[in-house]
Amino acid sequence: MQGANDPRVKQAEADQIAIALRDRGHEVSYLLADDEGHGFAKPVNRMAMYAEIEAFLADQIGGRYQKEIPDEVAKRLEELRVDVNKVTYEADKE
């Protein structure tokens, strides 16, 4: 999870982590909020983030998660989701 406007942790740093995990064969779920900074402050973004965390943890350590989420949250979650296969290093973008 990354806020695109984060002044402390730049998006390029989150991109590097996603790339490193992807390139080592790990499954990566990457959310990027274009309207957030350091931490998700908007309620719909937080709910989408928590839904993603819950599903990730259920997958990684077993257990259940709530698959049904409000339409607004599901829509926002899809908007936040980044195709990790298209993420490149900042230096590659210049």
VMD Tcl script that draws the C-alpha trace (Angstrom):
set ca {
  {0.00 0.00 0.00}
  {1.45 3.30 -1.03}
  {0.24 6.88 -1.10}
  {1.46 8.50 -4.30}
  {1.84 11.82 -2.47}
  {3.82 10.43 0.47}
  {6.59 12.91 1.36}
  {8.41 10.39 3.59}
  {8.34 7.18 1.56}
  {8.47 7.96 -2.13}
  {6.52 5.88 -4.62}
  {9.81 4.85 -6.27}
  {10.79 3.07 -3.05}
  {7.52 1.11 -2.95}
  {7.98 0.32 -6.65}
  {11.44 -1.09 -5.93}
  {10.05 -3.40 -3.25}
  {7.28 -4.62 -5.54}
  {9.77 -5.21 -8.36}
  {12.20 -7.08 -6.10}
  {9.47 -9.38 -4.80}
  {8.02 -9.92 -8.29}
  {11.44 -10.69 -9.77}
  {12.04 -13.29 -7.06}
  {8.82 -15.08 -7.96}
  {6.66 -13.88 -5.09}
  {3.03 -13.01 -5.54}
  {2.69 -9.25 -5.08}
  {-0.40 -7.26 -4.29}
  {0.36 -3.56 -4.73}
  {-2.11 -0.77 -3.99}
  {-1.29 2.80 -4.98}
  {-3.56 5.65 -3.88}
  {-3.10 8.75 -6.02}
  {-5.03 10.81 -3.46}
  {-3.14 9.84 -0.30}
  {0.10 10.71 1.43}
  {1.80 8.92 4.32}
  {-1.03 6.66 5.48}
  {-4.49 6.24 4.09}
  {-6.75 8.92 5.56}
  {-9.84 8.63 3.35}
  {-12.34 6.10 4.73}
  {-12.99 4.33 1.42}
  {-9.26 3.93 0.82}
  {-8.76 2.56 4.33}
  {-11.62 0.08 3.91}
  {-10.18 -1.10 0.58}
  {-6.74 -1.43 2.16}
  {-8.09 -3.47 5.08}
  {-10.06 -5.73 2.72}
  {-6.86 -6.41 0.77}
  {-4.87 -7.07 3.95}
  {-7.55 -9.43 5.25}
  {-7.59 -11.45 1.99}
  {-3.77 -11.53 1.87}
  {-3.46 -12.80 5.43}
  {-6.15 -15.42 4.89}
  {-4.22 -16.66 1.86}
  {-0.81 -16.63 3.56}
  {-1.63 -18.03 6.99}
  {-4.94 -19.72 6.34}
  {-8.34 -18.84 7.56}
  {-11.29 -16.92 6.28}
  {-11.96 -13.41 5.10}
  {-15.06 -11.46 4.29}
  {-15.45 -11.73 0.52}
  {-18.51 -9.51 0.36}
  {-17.60 -5.85 0.60}
  {-19.62 -2.75 -0.25}
  {-19.67 -1.90 -3.97}
  {-17.97 1.45 -3.34}
  {-15.09 -0.28 -1.56}
  {-14.77 -2.99 -4.23}
  {-14.69 -0.34 -6.95}
  {-12.03 1.68 -5.12}
  {-9.95 -1.44 -4.46}
  {-9.82 -2.15 -8.18}
  {-8.85 1.47 -8.86}
  {-6.00 1.21 -6.33}
  {-4.68 -2.10 -7.60}
  {-1.45 -1.87 -9.62}
  {-0.46 -4.45 -12.22}
  {2.92 -5.34 -10.72}
  {4.11 -6.72 -14.06}
  {4.01 -3.17 -15.46}
  {5.96 -1.56 -12.61}
  {9.43 -0.36 -13.62}
  {12.28 1.36 -11.81}
  {12.12 5.16 -11.77}
  {15.42 5.25 -13.66}
  {13.76 3.16 -16.40}
  {11.01 5.76 -16.77}
  {13.36 8.62 -17.64}
}
mol new
graphics top color blue
foreach p $ca { graphics top sphere $p radius 0.5 }
foreach p [lrange $ca 0 end-1] q [lrange $ca 1 end] { graphics top cylinder $p $q radius 0.2 }
display resetview
